[in-house]
Structure formats: structure tokens, C-alpha cells
Amino acid sequence: MRRLDRVCSLALLALVAAAPPVVPPAAAQAVIPPAATSPALPSDTPARLVPVTASFDYVKREVMIAMRDGVKLHTVIIVPKGAERAPILLTRTPYNAAALTSHASSAHLGPILQGYDNATDVIVEGGYIRVVQDVRGKYGSEGDYVMSRPLRGPQNPTPVDHSTDTWDTIDWLVRNVPESNGRVGILGISYDGFLPLMALVNPHPALKAAVPMNPMVDGWIGDDWFHNGAFRQQMLPYMYNQAGTRTGEAVWWSSHFDQYDTYLQAGSAGELGRSRGLEQVGFWKKILEHPAYDAFWRDQAVDKILAAQPLSVPVMLVHGLWDQEDIYGAVAVYKAIEPKDTANDKVFLVMGPWNHGQQIEDASALGALKFSSDTGRTFRREILRPFLDQHLKDAAPKADIAPVSAFETGTNTWRRLPAWPAGCASGCTVDATPLYLGAGLRLSFAGPKAGGASYEEYISDPAKPVPFRARPIQPVGYDGGLTWPQWLVDDQREASGRPDVVSFVSDVLTAPVKISGQPVANLVASTSGTDSDWVVKVIDVYPDEVAGQPALGGYQLMVSADIFRGRYRESLEEARPVAADTPLLYRFALPTANHVFLPGHRIMVQVQSSWFPLYDRNPQTFVPNIFWAKPGDYRKAVQRIFHAPGQASFVELPVVTTR
């Protein structure tokens, strides 16, 4: 029926269209008045505003520098007014070059640079030309973004990487910034610290100094994404915000005031990512596909890459002893490249009592700890600035910098050392010394004796994982009153009072115990499950009361701590089930420490099987991929820490002994 109605209507329309038009008489035609006119009201906004900056003490230029594949990278160049033959300090970043060079609206160089990622006093007082560049695919730069883009090779079939992009950038700068002396230094923190390491691969001849601070080096062993196989799931928001869009407008959203509830309710890390749409992000898909230390991670391990490269550029590696994000990388690179420094004049290591990046800020305190001086200022004025000046300025004097500058926590003293690890300038040794976990929760340098209890036992329940800090747990972040930067110095008393944490404590020390280097956990442990995580913490327990600092009375300060995922006990490359109810050795290194346990203090070692929600929960039942563990896979397990002769658990401390 409807087809027929439509045909008739079309026919009628055709007849109407064929009829001659009816023209009304002239008198009946409508008269259309001319359009009304009004005077123009000019816009108050110019077609293009040209700022008048003659009074500024700097000149800012923004340019697009072409790379060898034609992609152009957005680069901000800031030249001090009147500069001549000035060196260039370059930072490459995924964090918005325009924002990092516009911290304030000011006519003065200092205020616009005051903030991340600028060592402002060094730049301004040193008269450096400051250059900050967006890496490819981020903010003002063209191209595709790849998280910590691998070098050309098995993980990157393209002809470009951060090494080539840095080379091309430096080449352009020395040819096109007439105020420069042709010498370039590169520095940066975290991701921006990883990029100076990439610049050391086939470096440009004009690159004369590199300062990687708190760099990402090995994302599986001990930096951002995993620690010894345990996934750092609180990095999920970073992945979403960083790789979701070019300019960071996509922001991870909150669902609970307490982050503990957010991650516990989600179940597995994989399910949380799926519920937030994270699988649209390429890097997250790579994480899901590579939970073990396979070629994907090994090929990108920067310490291994640089170990195979010649050493031609002076390097200053900067490490934070309480770096809550990248506590592994700087020391790992130092170990890899220091043997190449046969003249002991190209590789320098600085270790300070800092969180992630604190060395460019006020660093007179961290959490409850006070250091009696601004350690960040000391670093910038007495170590960083002389190093940069020597290598970048014309005819600058040789800097009086020790190969290793290490802040000694506990005594709060800077030490000048010939290498790392070294307990002193001369006349001492660093000896691997077992500190035994013993019966009765005792901690002692004496080994276990027969006849006592052979183990300590606790129940690990994935439904009630051990918080990594006091609840409510805040999101990861640095602004708005967030305390994420100081969690590694949080008081550990809350954990030591839980039934699923065992705490071994020494007698009160009558003499100082100094450690310099990496403690190594040697845990003989069993689980009733078929998989398990093991967290080991070395803790300085303060006296019951501390004069002048009452909040430190009885304080339990983590000096070195880390986690190990049991499925990788036999092989980091392949996950394997753990034999249930069988004492097995778990041996893994803890982060570097340079600390003195003072007389009147005690040493504590805590052992637990979850550190939540910083790390995802181990279901304690072996599954092929923990990212996709199901609710039924998460089960309680009986955990035992053995301390009998022949089954001794201990932490190998790098104890400094005076000869």
C-alpha cells in the first residue's frame, strides 16, 4: 500500500512542475526593502597580538626542528638577554615543553623556569641557554608517541629513536643558535632522565655532558612498571594519562577516596584496566603481553645497552636514596659503565637523601626526617654546577668533584668516595655480612643454633592485603597535598603490628653499624599455595624517645626494601608454580643504601607477602598470567619463614669495616 501512495504522489508533482508559472500583476508584487545598515563596531581583539618583551631578561623562541625522517619536533629555546658564546642545556620531555618553560608569567628567567624539570639556580646563575623539546608524538611535536621508545632494533623496526632524535636536535641547535658556544649538555629527571641515557648511544660530537637524574632504566627489574615481577599497578593512571592522548587531556578518574578500595574492588590489575578502557592504549597491551622478563624487557634494559657502548661523554648519574619511582636505574647504569672509565674522570655518581627529583627543590627534609641543611642546594651549587661548567663553558676550571658523592643517612653527612660501593675514602672495606632472622623474632649477626623453633608462620589473605602505607591511601601524585613522594620514609609501625607481617628485631646497638651498597635478601620460605610474593624491609628503629624530635620516638624508618614474585624464583624469563609447603630459597637484591644505624637504635627486618595497592595482589594460586586472575584464584596461604641450621634466612648487609 505504501508503495502505491508514493507513486501517485510523484506523478502529481511532475504535473505541477510542467505547468506554466502564474505571474501576479505588478501592483500585487511584494516590495522588499533594502537591508538595514549599521555602523561597524571594531573587535577589541587584534588579528595577532605581538607581545612587547623589550624589558625581559631573556628571549624565547619556539621552533620546529626537522628530524631525519621529516618529523618536526616542537622546541623551546630561551636565551639570556645579551648572551654570547653561552653553552646549551637541553632537556627532552613528554611533559609539555611549553609548560615547563612557562611556570610563571614573568619578565625574568628565574620565575618562568622555577619548577619541574629545571635546576633553575644552575641555569640562571650559570648563564646557560635553556632548551626544552617535546619528544615525538607529544604536545607540539609531530610523529607517533611510543612509551620510552626503544632503540632501533628488535623492538623498533623504524629508522628513528631517541638517540637519533637527540643527535638531529643537537646538530640543529649548534648550527642555528648564534649565541651558543657549540657545546651542549643534556639533563633531566625520570622519563626526562631516561632520555639523556639514550643520547649516550652514538652521541653527537657537540654533546659534552649528560646528567641523567632518577632515570628509568629497567622497567621490569626495579623501576616504574614492575619490581622483580610484581606489577606496580598504581602506575595505571600514569599510563592512561600519558599515552591516552597526545596532550594529556584524558585523565584517569577516581572512584573511591581510599585507593586501597579502588584496587581491591577491581580484582586483578587486568580487570581494572579493562573497566577503564585502558586496552585502547598500546603500551598497556604490551604490559599485558609481557608479564615475565622476556626479550621485550631485556632488549630495552638501558644498563645492558650502555654496557655495550663506548664511553665518550662525561656522565653524572643522580640517585635518590628514597626514590619512590625509579630507585633502581641510576646505580644500575653506574655499575654498567664505570668499568669503562679507566681514567676515573668520566663517570660520576651522586646519591642524596631524596625522593624522586627532590634534588632540584628544597631538600632539607623528607617526611619526618630533617637533614640539618638543604641537601638539594648543596648538590646544585657544589656538585652539579661545577660539573656542567667544566665541560660546557669556554676555559672553565676543572671541577673538584669526587667520583662518588654520597650522602650518609643516619649521620647526615656528605662523603667523598673514590667509587661505589665504598664505605670511606680510604682505610675501610665493605663486607657482605649475614644478619640472621632467628627464633623468637630475634635478629642477630650470629647464625641459628639447633634446638629452637625452626620457622615463624603467618597467614597471607589476598582479601586483606597488607597496605603499603597507612590508610586511607592517596593517589600517586605531587600536587594538592598528596604525600606520595614521601611514602618510602613512612613509619612502619602499623605494618609491624599486623598478624600477617613478621618483624625480627635486633638488640639495642652499642656501636654504629654502617652499610654502603645493596642489601641482599636470602629468604628460606614456604607457602601452602603454589605462588607467593615476598616483601623484605630493612628498618632502622629509633630509640623510644628522641630529644628535640618527639615524633621520631620509636620511629621505624625503611632504609631498603623490595618485593619478589615467587613464580620467577627459578627463571625470570618463565613463570613456574611454586612447590607447596616446601622450604625454598628466594634470593634478591634490595635497593642501594648508605646508612648508619646509630648506637641506641635497633635494626629490624620485616617480611610480608603483599604490599597493596602499590603492587598487584598475588592470588597465591599459580595462574598463567596474574593480570587475568579470577576471584576464585585468590586464596589464603600459610607462609613460613625458616631460621634453622641448614635453612637459615638472613639479609646480607654491606657492612663497612675499618681496617
C-alpha positions in Angstrom: 0.0 0.0 0.0 2.7 2.5 0.9 4.5 1.8 -2.4 1.3 2.8 -4.4 0.7 6.0 -2.5 4.3 7.1 -3.1 4.0 6.5 -7.0 0.8 8.7 -7.2 2.4 11.5 -5.2 5.4 11.5 -7.6 3.1 11.7 -10.6 1.2 14.7 -9.2 4.4 16.5 -8.5 5.5 16.0 -12.1 2.3 17.6 -13.5 2.7 20.7 -11.2 6.3 21.1 -12.3 5.2 21.1 -16.0 2.5 23.8 -15.7 3.5 27.4 -16.7 4.2 29.7 -13.8 1.5 32.1 -12.6 2.8 35.7 -12.6 0.9 38.1 -10.3 0.2 41.7 -11.6 2.8 44.3 -10.9 0.6 46.0 -8.4 0.3 42.8 -6.3 4.0 42.1 -6.2 5.6 42.4 -2.8 8.2 45.3 -2.3 11.3 44.1 -0.5 13.0 47.0 1.4 16.8 47.2 1.2 18.8 45.6 4.1 19.3 47.9 7.0 22.9 49.0 7.6 24.6 49.9 10.9 28.0 51.3 11.8 30.8 48.8 12.3 31.9 48.0 15.9 35.6 47.0 15.6 36.8 44.0 17.6 38.9 44.7 20.6 41.0 41.6 19.8 43.8 42.1 17.3 44.3 39.6 14.5 47.6 38.8 16.1 48.9 40.1 19.4 52.6 40.8 19.4 53.9 40.9 23.0 56.3 43.7 23.7 59.2 42.0 25.5 62.0 44.6 25.3 62.2 44.7 29.1 62.5 40.9 29.5 65.9 39.5 30.6 65.5 36.6 28.1 64.5 35.9 24.6 62.2 33.0 24.0 61.9 31.3 20.6 59.7 28.4 19.6 60.8 26.4 16.6 60.0 23.1 14.8 63.2 21.1 14.2 63.1 18.5 11.4 64.4 15.0 12.2 66.0 12.7 9.6 62.6 11.1 8.8 60.9 14.5 8.2 59.0 14.6 11.5 59.3 18.0 13.2 59.7 18.4 17.0 58.5 21.4 18.9 61.4 23.0 20.7 61.5 26.0 23.1 64.8 28.0 23.2 65.4 30.5 25.9 68.4 32.7 25.6 69.5 35.1 28.4 69.5 38.6 27.1 72.9 39.6 25.8 74.3 36.1 25.9 77.4 35.4 23.8 79.2 32.1 23.5 76.9 30.5 26.1 76.5 26.7 26.4 73.2 25.0 25.9 71.4 22.9 28.5 68.9 20.6 26.7 66.0 18.6 28.2 63.8 16.4 26.1 60.4 15.6 27.6 57.0 14.0 27.1 55.6 16.5 29.7 54.9 19.6 27.6 57.9 21.8 26.8 55.8 25.0 26.6 54.5 24.4 30.2 57.9 23.5 31.6 59.3 26.9 30.3 56.3 28.9 31.4 55.9 28.2 35.1 55.1 31.9 35.6 54.1 35.0 33.5 57.2 37.0 34.2 59.8 39.2 32.5 62.5 37.3 34.4 64.1 34.0 33.5 64.1 32.6 37.0 60.3 32.6 37.6 59.4 31.1 34.3 61.8 28.2 34.9 61.1 27.7 38.7 59.6 24.2 38.8 59.9 20.8 37.2 62.2 20.0 35.3 64.6 22.8 35.7 67.5 23.2 38.1 66.7 26.9 38.0 69.5 28.4 40.0 72.1 26.5 38.0 70.6 27.6 34.7 70.1 31.3 35.6 73.3 31.9 37.6 75.3 29.9 35.1 74.1 32.0 32.1 73.0 28.8 30.2 70.8 28.8 27.1 67.8 26.6 28.1 66.3 24.3 25.5 63.3 22.1 26.2 61.8 19.9 23.5 58.7 17.8 23.2 59.5 14.2 22.2 57.9 12.9 19.1 54.1 12.4 19.4 53.7 14.6 22.4 52.2 18.1 22.7 53.6 20.4 20.0 55.7 17.7 18.2 54.7 15.7 15.2 55.0 11.9 14.9 53.9 8.9 16.8 54.4 8.5 20.6 55.8 5.3 22.0 56.3 5.0 25.7 60.1 5.1 26.3 60.6 4.4 22.6 63.1 1.6 22.2 66.3 2.0 20.2 66.3 0.9 16.6 66.5 -2.9 16.6 64.3 -5.9 17.6 61.7 -3.7 19.4 61.8 -0.8 17.0 62.0 -1.5 13.2 61.9 2.2 12.3 65.0 4.2 11.4 64.5 6.7 14.3 64.7 6.6 18.1 65.6 8.9 21.0 69.2 8.6 20.1 68.8 9.8 16.5 66.3 12.5 17.6 68.7 13.8 20.1 71.6 13.8 17.6 69.4 15.6 15.0 68.3 18.2 17.6 71.8 19.0 18.8 73.0 19.3 15.3 70.4 21.8 14.5 71.0 23.8 17.7 74.7 24.2 17.3 74.1 25.5 13.7 71.2 27.8 14.4 71.6 29.3 17.9 74.1 32.0 17.2 74.5 32.9 20.9 75.9 29.4 21.8 79.5 28.3 22.0 78.6 25.0 20.3 78.7 22.9 23.5 75.6 21.1 24.7 74.7 19.3 27.9 71.6 17.2 28.4 69.9 16.6 31.7 66.5 15.6 33.1 64.6 13.7 35.8 62.7 10.4 35.5 61.5 9.9 31.9 63.4 13.1 31.2 66.4 11.3 32.9 66.0 8.2 30.6 66.4 10.5 27.6 70.0 11.6 28.4 70.9 8.0 28.6 69.6 7.5 25.1 71.7 10.4 24.0 74.8 8.5 25.0 74.2 5.9 22.2 76.1 7.2 19.2 76.4 10.7 20.8 76.7 13.9 18.8 80.2 15.4 18.9 78.8 18.6 20.4 77.4 16.7 23.4 79.9 17.4 26.2 78.0 16.3 29.4 75.0 14.3 30.4 73.2 14.3 33.7 70.5 11.6 34.0 68.6 12.1 37.3 66.5 9.3 38.7 66.3 7.7 35.2 64.0 4.9 34.1 66.4 2.1 33.2 64.8 -1.3 33.6 61.1 -1.3 33.9 60.8 -4.9 34.9 63.6 -5.4 37.4 63.3 -2.3 39.6 61.9 0.8 38.1 58.4 2.0 37.1 56.4 -0.9 35.8 57.5 -4.0 37.8 59.8 -4.9 40.7 61.1 -8.4 40.3 58.0 -9.5 38.5 55.4 -7.8 40.8 53.4 -5.3 38.9 53.2 -1.7 40.2 49.6 -1.3 39.5 49.4 2.3 40.9 51.1 3.3 37.6 47.9 2.5 35.7 46.7 6.2 35.9 50.0 7.4 34.6 49.8 5.0 31.6 46.2 6.3 30.9 47.1 10.0 31.2 50.4 9.8 29.5 49.7 7.6 26.5 45.9 8.0 26.1 46.2 11.3 24.2 48.9 13.5 22.6 48.3 16.4 25.0 47.2 14.7 28.2 43.6 15.8 28.2 42.4 12.2 29.1 42.6 11.9 32.8 42.1 8.8 35.0 39.2 9.3 37.3 38.7 8.5 40.9 36.0 6.1 42.3 37.0 5.9 46.0 38.6 8.2 48.5 40.8 5.4 49.6 42.9 3.9 46.7 43.0 0.6 48.6 39.3 0.2 47.9 39.6 1.1 44.2 42.1 -1.6 43.5 40.7 -4.3 45.8 37.2 -3.9 44.4 38.5 -4.2 40.8 40.0 -7.7 41.5 43.0 -8.0 39.2 45.0 -5.2 37.6 43.9 -6.5 34.2 40.3 -6.2 35.1 40.8 -2.7 36.4 42.4 -1.7 33.2 39.6 -3.2 31.2 37.0 -1.5 33.2 38.6 1.9 32.5 39.2 1.3 28.7 42.9 1.1 29.1 43.3 -1.6 26.5 42.9 1.2 23.9 46.4 2.3 24.9 49.2 0.4 23.1 51.6 0.4 26.0 49.1 -1.3 28.3 48.6 -4.0 25.8 52.4 -4.6 25.8 52.4 -4.8 29.6 49.6 -7.4 29.5 51.5 -9.5 26.9 54.9 -9.4 28.7 54.5 -10.1 32.4 57.8 -12.0 32.6 61.4 -10.7 31.9 61.4 -11.7 28.2 63.2 -10.2 25.3 60.8 -7.2 25.2 62.2 -6.1 28.6 65.7 -7.3 28.2 66.2 -5.6 24.9 65.2 -2.3 26.5 67.3 -2.5 29.7 69.4 0.6 29.4 72.2 -0.5 31.7 72.7 -3.5 29.4 72.6 -1.3 26.3 75.2 1.2 27.7 77.5 -1.6 28.9 78.0 -2.5 25.2 78.6 1.2 24.1 81.9 3.0 24.1 82.2 5.8 26.8 83.0 9.2 25.4 80.7 11.7 27.1 81.2 12.7 30.8 78.2 11.4 32.8 76.9 12.4 36.2 74.2 9.9 37.5 72.0 11.2 40.2 70.2 8.9 42.6 67.7 9.4 45.4 68.1 7.0 48.3 64.3 7.2 48.9 63.2 7.4 45.2 59.7 6.1 45.3 59.6 5.6 41.5 62.9 4.8 39.9 65.1 3.5 42.7 67.0 1.0 40.5 68.2 2.8 37.4 71.0 5.2 38.3 73.0 2.8 40.3 72.5 0.0 37.7 73.9 2.3 35.0 76.8 3.2 37.2 77.7 -0.4 37.6 77.4 -1.0 33.8 79.6 1.9 32.6 82.0 2.7 35.5 84.4 -0.1 34.5 85.0 1.7 31.2 86.1 4.8 33.0 89.8 3.8 33.2 91.0 7.3 33.9 88.3 7.8 36.6 87.2 11.2 35.1 84.1 10.5 33.0 81.6 8.6 35.3 80.3 10.3 38.4 77.6 9.2 40.9 75.7 11.3 43.3 73.4 9.8 45.9 71.3 12.1 48.1 68.6 11.6 50.8 65.9 12.4 48.2 62.6 11.3 46.8 62.0 11.2 43.1 63.5 14.5 41.8 63.8 16.3 45.1 67.4 17.4 44.3 66.2 20.4 42.3 64.0 21.6 45.1 64.4 22.4 48.8 65.8 19.1 50.2 66.4 20.0 53.9 63.8 17.4 55.0 61.8 14.4 53.7 58.7 13.5 55.7 59.6 13.3 59.3 63.4 13.3 58.6 65.4 16.5 58.8 68.9 16.8 57.4 70.3 20.0 59.1 71.0 21.5 55.7 69.4 21.9 52.2 71.0 18.9 50.6 69.5 19.8 47.2 71.1 23.2 47.2 74.4 21.6 48.2 74.2 19.3 45.2 73.3 22.0 42.8 75.9 24.5 43.9 78.8 22.3 44.8 78.4 19.3 42.5 76.1 19.9 39.5 77.1 23.5 38.6 80.9 22.9 38.7 80.5 19.7 36.6 78.4 21.4 34.0 80.7 24.5 33.9 83.8 22.4 33.5 82.5 20.6 30.4 80.4 23.2 28.8 81.9 26.6 29.3 84.9 28.0 27.5 88.1 27.7 29.5 86.3 26.7 32.7 88.4 25.3 35.5 88.4 21.6 36.4 85.7 20.9 39.0 86.7 19.5 42.4 84.2 16.7 42.4 84.7 13.2 43.8 83.9 10.2 41.6 81.1 9.4 44.1 79.4 12.0 46.3 77.2 10.1 48.7 75.0 11.4 51.5 75.3 9.2 54.5 71.9 8.9 56.2 71.8 8.4 59.9 74.8 10.7 60.5 73.5 13.2 57.8 76.9 13.8 56.3 78.2 14.1 52.7 81.0 11.7 51.8 83.5 12.0 49.0 84.3 8.5 47.8 86.6 7.0 45.1 83.9 4.5 43.8 80.7 2.8 44.8 80.3 0.9 46.9 82.9 2.2 49.3 82.4 2.9 52.9 85.0 5.7 53.2 87.7 7.5 51.2 90.4 5.0 52.4 91.2 2.5 55.1 87.9 0.5 55.2 86.2 -2.4 53.4 82.7 -3.3 52.6 82.0 -6.9 53.6 78.8 -8.9 52.8 77.7 -9.8 56.4 74.7 -12.0 57.1 72.1 -10.6 59.6 70.1 -13.7 60.6 66.4 -13.9 61.2 66.2 -16.0 64.3 63.9 -17.8 66.7 61.7 -15.6 68.9 61.7 -13.0 66.2 65.3 -12.1 67.1 67.7 -10.5 64.6 71.4 -11.2 65.1 74.8 -11.4 63.3 75.2 -14.8 64.9 73.8 -17.8 63.0 70.9 -20.0 64.2 71.5 -22.7 66.7 69.9 -26.2 66.8 67.1 -26.9 69.2 64.9 -23.9 68.8 61.8 -23.3 66.7 62.7 -23.7 63.0 60.3 -21.2 61.5 57.9 -18.3 62.0 54.4 -18.5 60.5 51.7 -16.2 59.3 48.6 -16.3 57.1 48.5 -14.2 54.0 45.0 -13.4 52.9 44.6 -11.7 49.5 41.2 -10.5 50.6 43.0 -8.4 53.3 46.4 -7.5 51.7 48.9 -5.5 53.7 48.7 -1.8 52.9 52.0 -0.3 51.7 51.2 2.8 53.8 48.6 3.9 56.3 45.1 4.1 55.0 43.3 5.9 53.5 45.8 5.6 50.7 46.1 8.6 48.4 46.6 8.5 44.6 50.0 8.8 43.1 50.8 12.5 42.6 52.8 15.6 43.6 50.2 18.4 43.9 47.3 19.2 46.0 48.7 18.0 49.3 49.4 14.4 48.1 52.1 12.7 50.1 53.1 10.1 47.6 56.7 11.4 47.3 57.5 10.5 50.9 56.0 7.0 51.3 59.3 5.3 51.5 60.1 7.1 54.7 56.7 6.4 56.3 56.7 5.0 59.8 56.4 1.2 59.5 54.9 0.6 62.9 51.4 0.0 61.5 52.8 -2.9 59.4 54.8 -4.4 62.3 51.7 -4.7 64.4 49.8 -6.8 61.8 49.5 -10.6 62.2 50.4 -11.1 58.5 53.8 -9.3 58.9 56.7 -10.9 60.8 59.2 -8.5 62.4 62.6 -9.6 63.5 64.4 -7.1 65.8 68.0 -6.8 67.0 69.2 -5.9 70.5 69.8 -2.2 71.1 73.1 -1.3 69.3 76.0 -0.3 71.4 78.2 0.7 68.4 77.3 2.1 65.0 76.6 -0.2 62.1 77.3 1.3 58.7 76.1 -0.1 55.4 77.1 1.0 52.0 75.7 -0.9 49.0 72.9 -3.2 48.2 71.5 -5.5 50.9 70.6 -8.9 49.6 67.6 -10.9 50.9 68.2 -14.6 51.4 64.8 -15.9 52.4 64.2 -19.6 53.0 60.4 -19.7 53.0 57.5 -22.0 52.2 53.9 -21.3 51.2 50.8 -23.6 51.3 49.9 -22.1 47.9 51.5 -22.5 44.5 52.7 -18.9 44.1 53.6 -16.2 46.5 55.1 -12.7 46.8 57.8 -11.9 49.4 58.5 -8.4 50.7 61.6 -7.8 52.7 62.3 -4.5 54.5 65.4 -3.4 56.3 64.4 -0.9 59.0 66.1 1.5 61.4 64.2 1.5 64.7 64.8 4.8 66.6 65.0 4.9 70.4 61.8 5.0 72.3 62.2 8.8 72.8 64.2 11.2 70.7 65.1 14.5 72.3 64.1 17.5 70.2 62.1 15.4 67.7 59.4 13.6 69.8 57.6 12.3 66.6 60.7 10.1 65.9 60.4 8.3 69.2 60.2 4.6 68.2 60.1 5.5 64.6 60.5 2.6 62.1 62.4 4.0 59.1 62.7 1.9 56.0 66.3 2.0 54.8 66.0 -0.5 52.0 63.0 -2.7 50.9 61.7 -4.5 47.9 59.4 -7.3 46.6 59.9 -10.5 44.7 57.3 -12.6 42.9 57.8 -16.2 43.7 56.9 -17.6 40.3 60.2 -16.2 39.0 62.4 -18.0 41.6 63.8 -20.4 39.1 63.7 -18.2 36.0 62.9 -14.5 35.5 62.0 -15.3 31.9 59.4 -18.0 32.6 56.8 -18.2 35.4 56.7 -21.6 37.1 54.5 -22.8 40.0 56.0 -22.9 43.5 56.1 -26.2 45.2 53.6 -26.1 48.0 54.7 -26.5 51.6 58.4 -26.7 50.6 61.1 -24.5 52.0 62.8 -22.8 49.1 65.5 -20.1 48.8 64.4 -16.7 47.5 67.5 -14.5 46.9 67.1 -11.0 45.6 68.8 -7.6 45.9 67.3 -4.7 47.7 67.8 -1.0 46.8 71.1 0.7 47.5 71.6 2.2 50.9 74.3 4.4 52.5 73.2 4.4 56.1 74.5 4.3 59.7 72.4 2.6 62.4 73.4 4.6 65.4 74.0 3.4 68.9 70.8 3.3 70.8 68.9 2.3 67.7 67.9 -1.2 66.7 67.7 -3.0 63.3 64.5 -4.6 62.2 63.7 -6.9 59.2 60.0 -7.2 58.2 58.7 -9.9 55.9 55.2 -10.0 54.4 53.5 -11.3 51.3 51.6 -8.3 49.9 52.3 -4.5 49.5 49.0 -3.2 48.4 47.8 -1.4 46.3 51.2 -0.3 45.1 51.7 -3.8 43.8 49.0 -6.1 42.4 48.0 -9.0 44.7 49.4 -12.4 44.1 46.5 -14.9 44.1 48.7 -17.4 45.8 47.4 -19.9 43.3 49.5 -20.3 40.2 47.8 -19.0 37.1 49.4 -18.4 33.7 49.0 -14.6 33.8 48.2 -12.8 37.1 46.7 -9.9 35.2 43.7 -12.1 34.5 43.4 -14.0 37.8 39.8 -14.7 38.6 38.2 -14.2 42.0 38.3 -17.9 42.8 42.1 -17.9 42.3 42.8 -15.7 45.3 43.2 -17.9 48.3 44.7 -17.7 51.8 48.1 -19.3 52.3 50.2 -20.3 55.3 53.6 -18.7 55.0 56.6 -19.9 56.9 60.0 -18.1 57.3 62.7 -20.6 58.2 65.6 -19.9 60.5 67.1 -23.3 61.5 70.6 -24.5 60.8 70.8 -25.5 57.2 67.6 -23.5 56.5 68.8 -20.1 57.7 67.1 -16.9 56.4 69.2 -13.7 56.5 69.7 -10.4 54.9 73.3 -9.9 53.6 74.2 -6.4 54.7 77.1 -4.5 53.0 78.8 -3.6 56.3 81.6 -1.1 56.4 84.6 -2.3 58.4 87.6 -0.1 59.3 90.9 -1.9 58.6 
